[in-house]
Amino acid sequence: MYATTDGGVTAEAALATVSGFQLDEYETTVGRFRGFVTAWNGGAGYLPPTGAAKHAHLNGGQGLTNTEGGFETGWLASNDAAVAPTNDHLACEASATWTPSPGANESLSINCVNWWEAYAFCAWDGGFLPSEAEWEYTAAGGDEERAYPWGATDPGTENAYAIYACNYPLGSGSCLGGPAPVGTAAMGGGRWGQLDLAGNVNEWTLDSYGPYVTPCTDCANLDATSFRVVRGGYFADDEEYLLPTSRSDDAPQSRSACIGFRCARGP
């Protein structure tokens, strides 16, 4: 996984327009994800309906425009086989936050979740994964074009604005703590109140990784490719990854302690 910076809106490297939407205040927690795991693995066996988790408020119900042609399909039945939120899979690394039974980790950001599981959770929860453009719009504060989600203040090393640089718990310098409880960096709220848009865990977005398309109006790269876009930086990243313009990518089947997600919803 790697990051690049595209210059962002200030440099007009890639012009994008997004219509109204809502983005969850917090990254999805272990406690919230537990309900989905129960539904998926339970006797009834939840499966997202075909076409679920789509931006149905756009283009007369057709969803986002696909930069490669056509519109957003929403969930496909062929995705079902890629979703396997088992205890073993969710314990992918030493800093995994999942526990088989409810415990002290319920308010931590869920990690070790692959892209399809994030997508399916958002369908189950009545939302959808945000597009890359929607995510960056929120992190940059829209037309305020913020240096960081909270503004221009340096993030510092006190975990006040962002959880990063292996400094959680404070002063540990070891990353042994992994992600923090959501909202721990309480001064790092964005323009519309979202917390942890920088640091804590990277967040899956809907898009496949590729060159930006300019201009983009309610669009996303929706063709299945080898990599999906993740945004926001995580608990071990350097400061440069906290910038709203920073892009990273990973394979959709990847399970990593550094990647979680949050859902978006219609206006």
C-alpha positions in Angstrom: 0.0 0.0 0.0 1.3 3.5 -0.8 0.1 7.1 -0.8 0.3 9.9 -3.3 -0.9 13.5 -3.1 -2.7 14.9 -6.1 -2.5 18.5 -5.3 -6.1 18.6 -4.2 -8.7 21.2 -5.1 -6.5 24.1 -4.4 -4.2 23.1 -7.3 -7.2 22.2 -9.4 -5.6 18.9 -10.3 -8.9 17.0 -10.5 -12.2 18.9 -10.4 -15.1 17.1 -8.8 -18.7 18.0 -7.9 -20.7 16.0 -5.4 -24.4 16.3 -4.6 -25.8 16.3 -1.1 -25.1 13.2 1.1 -24.4 12.3 4.7 -21.3 10.7 6.1 -21.3 8.8 9.4 -19.7 10.8 12.3 -17.6 7.9 13.4 -15.7 5.0 11.8 -17.6 1.8 12.2 -16.9 0.2 15.6 -16.5 -3.3 16.7 -19.8 -3.1 18.5 -21.7 -1.9 15.4 -20.0 -4.5 13.2 -20.9 -7.3 15.7 -24.6 -7.0 14.7 -23.7 -7.5 11.1 -21.5 -10.5 11.9 -24.4 -12.1 13.7 -26.8 -11.4 10.9 -24.4 -12.8 8.2 -23.4 -15.9 10.1 -26.8 -16.5 11.8 -29.4 -19.1 10.9 -31.2 -16.8 8.5 -28.0 -15.8 6.8 -28.3 -12.1 5.8 -27.4 -11.4 2.1 -27.6 -7.9 0.6 -30.3 -7.6 -2.0 -29.1 -7.2 -5.5 -28.6 -3.5 -6.2 -28.3 -2.6 -2.5 -25.8 0.0 -1.1 -26.2 2.3 -4.2 -26.4 6.1 -4.3 -30.1 5.7 -5.2 -30.7 9.5 -4.6 -28.7 10.3 -7.8 -29.5 10.2 -11.5 -33.1 9.1 -11.0 -32.2 6.1 -8.9 -29.3 4.9 -11.2 -26.7 6.0 -8.7 -23.2 7.4 -9.4 -21.9 7.8 -12.9 -19.2 5.2 -13.6 -16.1 6.9 -15.0 -15.7 3.8 -17.3 -19.3 4.1 -18.6 -22.7 3.4 -17.3 -24.0 3.8 -13.7 -23.5 2.3 -10.3 -24.8 -1.3 -10.1 -25.0 -1.6 -6.3 -24.5 -5.0 -4.7 -24.1 -8.0 -7.0 -24.9 -11.5 -5.9 -21.5 -12.6 -7.1 -20.0 -10.5 -4.3 -21.6 -12.8 -1.6 -18.8 -15.4 -1.7 -16.2 -12.7 -0.8 -17.8 -11.9 2.5 -16.6 -14.1 5.4 -16.5 -12.3 8.7 -15.3 -15.2 10.8 -13.4 -14.9 14.1 -10.3 -16.2 12.4 -10.5 -13.7 9.5 -11.2 -10.8 11.8 -8.1 -11.6 13.8 -5.8 -10.9 10.9 -3.0 -9.2 12.8 -1.7 -8.5 16.3 -3.5 -5.1 16.3 -6.9 -6.6 15.2 -9.7 -5.1 17.2 -12.4 -7.9 16.9 -13.1 -10.2 19.8 -15.3 -13.3 19.5 -17.4 -12.0 22.4 -18.3 -8.5 23.5 -15.7 -6.9 25.7 -13.5 -3.9 26.1 -13.0 -3.3 22.4 -16.6 -2.4 21.4 -15.8 1.3 20.9 -12.7 0.7 18.8 -12.7 1.0 15.0 -13.2 -2.4 13.4 -10.3 -3.4 11.2 -9.2 -6.6 9.4 -12.4 -6.2 7.2 -12.1 -6.6 3.5 -13.7 -4.3 1.0 -16.7 -6.5 0.2 -17.4 -6.8 3.9 -17.4 -3.0 4.4 -19.7 -2.7 1.3 -22.0 -5.4 2.7 -22.1 -3.9 6.1 -23.2 -0.5 4.7 -26.0 -2.3 2.7 -27.1 -4.0 5.9 -27.0 -0.7 7.8 -29.0 1.2 5.2 -26.2 3.1 3.7 -23.4 2.8 1.1 -19.7 3.2 0.9 -18.7 6.8 0.1 -17.1 7.6 -3.2 -13.5 8.8 -3.1 -14.7 12.3 -4.1 -17.4 12.3 -1.3 -14.8 11.3 1.2 -12.3 13.9 0.2 -15.0 16.6 0.0 -15.8 15.9 3.6 -12.2 15.7 4.8 -11.3 19.0 3.1 -14.3 20.8 4.5 -15.8 21.3 1.0 -15.1 24.8 -0.4 -13.0 25.7 2.7 -10.2 23.4 1.3 -8.8 22.7 4.7 -5.2 21.6 5.2 -6.5 19.0 7.6 -10.1 18.0 8.4 -10.1 20.2 11.5 -8.3 23.2 9.9 -4.7 24.4 9.6 -3.4 23.6 13.1 -0.5 21.2 13.2 -1.7 17.8 14.4 0.9 17.6 17.1 1.8 14.4 19.0 -0.7 14.5 21.9 -3.5 12.5 20.2 -5.7 15.6 20.3 -6.3 15.9 16.6 -5.4 12.6 15.1 -4.2 9.1 16.2 -1.0 8.6 14.1 2.8 8.0 14.2 2.6 5.1 16.7 1.8 7.5 19.5 -1.3 5.8 20.9 -1.4 5.2 23.8 0.3 8.5 24.4 4.0 8.3 24.4 4.2 4.6 23.7 6.0 5.0 20.4 5.3 1.4 19.6 1.9 1.1 17.9 1.1 -1.6 20.4 -2.2 0.1 21.1 -3.5 -0.1 17.5 -6.6 2.0 16.8 -8.1 4.1 19.6 -11.8 4.2 20.6 -13.5 6.3 17.9 -13.5 10.0 18.7 -10.5 9.8 21.1 -8.9 12.6 19.0 -11.8 14.9 20.0 -10.3 18.1 18.6 -9.9 16.6 15.1 -13.5 17.0 14.0 -14.2 18.1 10.5 -16.4 20.9 9.2 -19.5 18.8 9.6 -18.5 17.0 12.8 -16.9 13.8 11.5 -14.1 12.5 13.7 -11.0 10.4 12.8 -11.1 11.4 9.1 -7.3 11.6 9.6 -5.5 8.8 11.4 -6.8 5.9 13.6 -7.6 3.6 10.6 -7.6 4.0 6.9 -11.1 3.8 5.4 -12.3 1.9 2.4 -14.0 3.9 -0.3 -16.2 2.7 -3.2 -13.7 3.5 -5.9 -11.2 1.4 -7.7 -7.7 3.0 -7.8 -6.8 4.8 -11.0 -6.2 8.2 -12.5 -8.7 10.9 -11.7 -11.3 11.8 -14.3 -11.8 15.6 -14.8 -14.4 16.9 -14.5 -16.2 14.5 -12.3 -19.9 15.1 -11.3 -21.2 12.5 -8.9 -18.9 10.0 -10.4 -16.6 7.2 -9.3 -14.3 4.6 -10.8 -16.6 1.6 -10.4 -15.0 -1.1 -12.6 -13.6 -4.0 -10.6 -9.8 -3.7 -10.6 -6.9 -5.1 -8.5 -7.0 -2.3 -6.0 -9.5 -0.1 -4.1 -8.9 3.3 -2.7 -8.4 3.8 1.0 -8.3 7.2 2.6 -7.3 8.9 5.8 -4.1 7.4 7.2 -3.9 5.1 10.2 -2.3 4.8 13.7 1.2 4.2 12.4 1.3 6.6 9.5 3.4 9.7 9.1 1.8 13.1 9.1 1.7 13.4 5.3 -1.0 10.7 5.2 -3.3 12.8 7.3 -3.8 15.3 4.4 -7.3 15.2 2.8 -5.6 14.7 -0.6 -3.5 11.7 0.4 -4.5 8.5 -1.5 -3.7 4.9 -0.7 -4.8 1.6 -2.2 -5.1 -2.0 -1.3 -6.4 -5.2 -2.8 -10.2 -5.6 -2.0 -9.5 -9.0 -0.5 -6.9 -7.6 1.9 -7.4 -7.8 5.6 -5.3 -5.4 7.5 -5.2 -3.9 11.0 -4.7 -0.5 9.4 -8.0 -0.5 7.4 -11.5 0.1 8.6 -14.4 2.1 7.1 -17.4 4.3 7.7 -20.7 4.4 5.7 -22.4 7.3 3.8 -26.1 7.9 3.3 -28.5 9.9 1.2 -29.3 13.5 2.0 
